[in-house]
Amino acid sequence: MSSIFSKIIIGEIPCYKIAEDDKFIAILDAFPVVQGHVLVIPKKETDQLFKLPREEYNELMSYTYNIAQAVKKAIPCERVGMVVQGLEIPHVHVHLIPLNEPSDLQFEKKLKLTVNEFETIANKIKSYL
């Protein structure tokens, strides 16, 4: 069964795309915990990070690194945190979250952003890639 991320990847569901290549896509989280919350997703549907072959895992981490550098430049923050929990959606994805305080990692809270805010954030991050 296709995950919501697979549907985003094939264009069935819209997203705010940051970057994409033949193996990965980076998008703004539709339900961000802070502004600039990005998801990096392998296009190949795998349900757990450590089920990825080592080479694909390393490629995902390298791609994630590049996206995190752009997030750090675009969004005022002390650092960019990385979280992989993988319990809600059975498709590997890495959360990149701009951090200024520990509470920025509280997934229970969600920001409500306008389309204009999402587009502005996405364009700002893209400008640093």
N, C-alpha and C positions, 0 to 999 in steps of 0.2 A: 504494500500500500504506500502511496506517495505521501511524504510528509508535506507540511505547509511550506517548508523550505524548497522542496522539489518543485512545488507549484510556483513559487516565486522565481526560481531559476529558469523555468520554461516560459515565464511571462504570464501565467494564468492569474497571478495575484500581483498587484503593483507594489513597488517598493521605492525607497530612496537609495539608489545605488551609489556607492562610493567608488568601487573598482570591480573589475571582472577580468578573468582570463579563462583559458580553456579548462582549468581545474577548480578554481575558487571564485567566490563572489563575496564582496564586503558591502553590507547595507546598514543603514541606520535601523536600530531596533525600533519597531513600531510602538512599543510600550517602554520607553526609556526610563531608567532610574535617575539619570542626569542627562543634561544636554551633551551630545557628542557620543552617546552610547552606541557602539558599533558591533555588529555581528559579522564574524568571518566564517564562511560556510564552505566546506568542500562540495563540489557539484555531485560527486559520487555519494549516493546515500548509504551511509554507514551509521549504525545506531550508537556506537561507543567509541570514544577517542582512542582507547588503547586496543581496539580491534582494527584500527588502520594499520596497513603494512608500514614498517618503520620508515621507508622512503617517503610515503605519502604523509606520514606524521611530520617528518622533518620539513617537507615542502610546505605543509600547512603552517608550521611554526615560523618559517622564513617569510611566508606571505603575510602572516599576522604581524610579524615584526615591522615590516614596511608600512602596513596600515597604522600601526601604533605610533610610529614616528610622525606620520601626518596628523594623527589625532592630537598628539602632544603639542605640535606647532599651531594647530588651529584652535584648540579649546584651552582657555586658561585653566591650568591645573598643576598640582604639585607633581603628579605622576599619572601614568595610565596603568590601571590594574587589569589583570586578565583573569577571567573566571570561566571554568568549564564545569558545568554541573550535569547537563544532559539528561535530566529526569523528566522534563516537561515535553520535549519533542524528541522522538527517536531518530535524530539526524544530527551528527556531530556539528557543533557550532561553538565558537569561541567568542565570549563577550569581552570587548575592550571598553573599559569604563574610565573616563577621566575622574581622578580622585583628588579631593582636597581634604577629606575627613573620612574616618571609617564608616560613618553612616551613609556615605555615597554608595555603599555596596548592599544596601537594603532593597532586595528585590520585591518586597511587599509594597513599597511606594512606587508610584508611576507618575511621570510628568504627562501633562496634556499639552501637546504642542500644536500649533496651527500648521497648515500646509506651508505657509510662507516660512515659518521657523524651521521646519524640517528641510526645506529646499535651501535655505540660507546656510544651515549647518553642513548639509551635504556638500554644497559648492565650496564652502570654506575648507573642509577637509580635503576634497579633491584637488584644490589649488596647491596643496603641499605634496602631492604625489608626483 
